Amino acid sequence: MSTTVVGVDLGGTSIKAGLVDSQKGLLRSVSKPTEALEGPDHVLDRVAQAVLELNPEQQYSGVGIGSPGSVNLARTTVTSPPNFPGWRTQNLSEALRQRLGRDIPILVENDANVAALGSAHFGAGRPYDDFIMVTLGTGVGGAIIVGNKIFRGSTGGAGEIGHMSIDYEGPVARSGVAGAIEAYLGQRFLSRHARDRLIGRPPSLIHELAGDDLRELTPELLYEAAIQGDNAAADIFKWAGHKLGCVLGSAVNLLDIRKIIIGGGQSAAGDLILEPARRSLKQCVTPGLTEGVEIIREMRGNDIAQLGAARLVFDELL
């Protein structure tokens, strides 16, 4: 018999909620702006509104939430999620239970972890028992799957690949870690670096797309220019891919996990960023661990986080 639950992807820009059937997968979803600047209570109200809008009859058996920030082992509270002003430690599970007025399982997990769980059961990770997941978006998220389950560490915070450093004298990420890979590949950092590198180069298509002094430059515009043959834009992705491969090599050396799945919005750049990452990855892995090393792109897009959040609840109910 099938079970229906709700999976929520809580992002700094938007809240996506999906109704997920244990046999049929994602049935339907809704999306609404997060309005994070309005504070924690307002955002939690928005989450409840998304769930109720998705299923007004409240015919679901639980809710799973993927959230940025550190999540405790009990999967109830999140601490200091980036891009959420005014948040310290919030018990998302209890707050949403009160707003929905239902005594059902409500589980919270780090957003990269739920993306990895979704990939393991519904996406590119299905063929593999063990893999490393990296999400490229506003920041750089990471997760570790072992035996088709999230490896959470001693407090629930394992897998923060975005905060691994490749240069202790490098640029400082939002976490305060110098040379963290997020300080190179996070959306704002990448746009800033690209502007610094391209502003003095001879004019090309990216200069036309991004306006005077490249003020409108984004990874999406870089991609658009690169696929139209702009070598200057393509070079930025080569630079970023090389950095990504370096940090992934360290992760493989540490964990002896050979499959790496890349998701998130910036993974849409595809081989522009993944091919240079594959080359530098193999250069950074010790020879004894190179066999079977592979980078795979997750193709399911934003759905994967909602599916992974739902899987948290399916596992709890089972």
N, C-alpha and C positions, 0 to 999 in steps of 0.2 A: 504494500500500500504506500502511495506517495505521501510526502509531507511537504508543506509549503511554509517558507520562512521569508524574512526580509533581510536583504543585504544592503548596507549603507556605506557609501564611499564619501567620507567627510573630508572635503578639501578646503583650502583657504579661499578659493574662488567660488566653487560650486558644491552643492550637496546632491549626490546621485543616490537614489534608492531604487532597488530592484526587487520584484517579487519572484522568488526562485522556487521551482518545484524540484524535489529530490530526484525525479526521473526525467522530467522534460527540460530542466535547466531554466534559464531566464525567460519568464513569461512576459513581463513588461517592466518599464522603468519610468521614473520621473526625475527631473532635475530642476533645481532652483538655486538662485544666488545665495551664497553663505552669509553675506553681510557681516563679515567677521569683525569689522570695526565697531559694531554695536555691542560687543561684549559677550561673555559666556552664556548668560541667560537667554539672550536673543537668539544666539546660534542654536542652543538646545531646543528652543521653541521651533526654530526652522526645521530641525531634524524631525521633531515630532510631527510637524505639519506635512513634511514629505512622506513620512510613513502613512499617515492618515489619508493623504491624497492618493497614494498608491493603492490602498486597500481600505476604503471607508468602512467596510463590514468587519474589519479586524479579524479576518479569517486567516490567521497565520500562527505558527507555533513558537516563534521566537524571532529575535532581531540580532544580527551581527553587525558590528561597526568597525570599519577600518579608519583609523585616525592617525595623523602625524603626532609625533611626540613619543615619550617613553610610557609604556603601558605596564602595569604591575602584573605579577604572576597570576593573580586571581582574575585577570581580564575584566576589571571593573573601572579602574581609574587611569586617566592620562595626565601626564605632567609636562608642562612647558611646551606645548605644541608650537612649532614655528609658524609665523604668519597669523597667529590668533592673539591679538592684543588683550591683556588683562587676564589671561589664563595662567593659573599656577598649577594646582592639582585639582582636577574635577572628576567626580564619580559619575561618569557618563551613564553607567548602567542604572544606578538608582534614579538619577535625574530623568532619564527617559522613561523608566518604569512609572514614575509618578505622573508624567505628562500623558502617557498612554492609558494609565489606569488599569494595567493588566499585570498579573503576577506570572510572567513568562521568562524564559531565559533571555537575557540581554547581555551579550558578550562583546568586549572591546579588544582590539588588537592593533598593533602598529600597521600603518597603511601598506608599507612594503611587504610586511609579513603576510597580509591577507592577499596581496597580489600574487605572491609566491604560492600560497595555498590554492588560490584559484587556478594558477597555471598548472600546478601539480595534478589537479583533478579534472580540469576543464580545458586546458590550453596546451601550450608547447611543451610543458613539463611532464605530460602524462607518460611518455615512454621511459622516464627516468625516476629511480627511487631517490637519488641524491642529486641536488644541483644548487648552484648559487644564483640568486635572482638580483638583478640590478634594475632600478627604475630611474629613468632620466626624465626629469621634469623641472619644476621650479627649483628643486634641490636634487640630490642624488640619494636614493634610498637603496637599502640592501637587505637581503634575507638569506637564510640558509635552510634548505630542506634536506632532512636526513630520514630515510625510510618513509617518505611521503608525509612527514610531519615537520612542523616548524621547530628548528633548534633555537631555543629561547635564552640559553645561558642561565646564570645563577639568579638573576633578578628579572628576566624578561627582556633585556635590552640588547641581546646579541644580534650580529649581522649588520652593524652600522658601517657599511663599506664606504658610504659617502664621507665619513669622517676619518678614514684612513689617510695618512699623509704620504705623499711621494716626494716631498721636499720640505725639510724642517725650517728652511728659510724662505719658503714660498708665500704666496698670498694667503691671507687669513680668511677662513670661511666664517659663516654666521655662528658656528659652534665655538669659535675661538681657536680652532686647531689650524696651525700654520701649514700650508701646503696640502690641506685636505683636498681630495679629488673634487668635492663639491665646489671648492673655490676656483676650479677650472671649468667644470661642466654644468654647474647650476645655471638655470636659464639667464638670470641677470648677469652672472659673472661671465658667461660665455659671450653674451651680447656686448658687454663692456670691453672684453678682451678683443673681440672681433673689430669693434669700432677703433680701438687704439692701433690695431695692426693695419687696418684698411684705409684709415683716413688720409694717410700720406701717399698711398699708392695711386698710380694712374687711374683715372675714372673708368669704371666698368659698369656692368648691369646693376650690381648691388648698390652702387652710388645713385643710380636712377630710382631704384625701388625704395631706398631708405631715406631719401630726401637730403636737404642741405646738412652738411657735416655729419651725415649718417645718424641723425637724431632718432629716426624711427626704426633703427636696426633691431631685428629680432631673429631668433633661430629659424622661424618660419620663412622670413624673407631671405635669409642665407640659403636655405634649402631651395627655395624657388629659383634663386639666381644660379645656384650650383647645377641644378638639373637642366638649366638652359645653357650650360657651357661656360659659366663664369669661373675661371680658374682661381681667381682670388678668393671667392666664396668657398670653393671646394677645398682650398688649402686650409681654411679654418677647421673644417670637419676632419681633415687629415691630422691636424695638430691635436684636436680634441680626442680623436680616436686613439692616437698614440698614447696620450695620457691615460685614457681608460684602460687600455691593454696593460700598461705598467702596473696599475693598482690591482687589476684582476690577476696578474701573475703572482703578486704577493699573496692574494687570497688562495690561489691554487696551491702555492707552496706551503701555506699554513694548514689548509684543510684537506688536501689530497682529494678534492672534488673536481672532476674534470669537465662537467657540463655547466655552462653559464648561459642563463636566459636573460635577455635584455628587453625591458618593456618601458612604458611611460611615453609621454608625448614626444620627446626628442628622439625616441627610437624610430620615429617615422622617417628620419633621414636615411635609414636603411644602410646599405653598403657604403655610403659616403663616410659614415663614421665607424661602421662595424668592420670593414675590411682592414683599415689601418689598425684597429684594435686587435684583430686576429693576428696580424703580423707582429706587433709589439708584445702581445701576450706570450707567444711562443718564445720570443727572445728573453722574456723575464721569468720563465718557468724553468726550474732546475731540470736537466736532461732526463732524469729518472721518472719525471712526472708528466712528460709531454704527450705520451701516447693517449689518444682519445680525447685530448683537450679540444673543446668546441664551443663557439659562441653561436647562440641561436636566438633569433628575434621572436618575441611573443607577438602574435598577429591579432589577438582578440581585443586589443585596445582597452577602453575604459571599462568594458563589461567584466574584465577579469577580476577587478577589485570587488565589485558587487558579488560575484560568484564566490570569491574567496571568503568574504565576510559571511555569506550564507553558509558556507561549508563549516565555519566555526560552530554554528548552531546545530547543523546536522550531526556533527561529531558528538556534541554535548547530548543531544537527544538519544543517540544510539548508545 
